[in-house]
Amino acid sequence: MNNVIKISDPEKLHLIREGFVAEIVLGRATGLYHFLVTRENSLEILCWGQENTLDAARHSVDEFIVSEKARLKAVS
């Protein structure tokens, strides 16, 4: 996957992949990593969730992007 990763704060991660944008943020109160995925240039949230680790949150984002791309390919 083509990745752009921006880290401006150690508790936040901004990913841009194949037309999707993901934000992963560490919840200070919960200790969980919260994530959401949108399309580039859109505010519509396509997927959101939380995981125990940053790696697990990134994996969830990757899985969503792969499945969404497959879904879009199937309907076109």
Beta strands, then each sheet from edge to edge (+ up, - down):
strand 1: 3-9
strand 2: 12-17
strand 3: 20-26
strand 4: 33-39
strand 5: 45-51
sheet 1: 1+ 2- 3+ 4- 5+
end
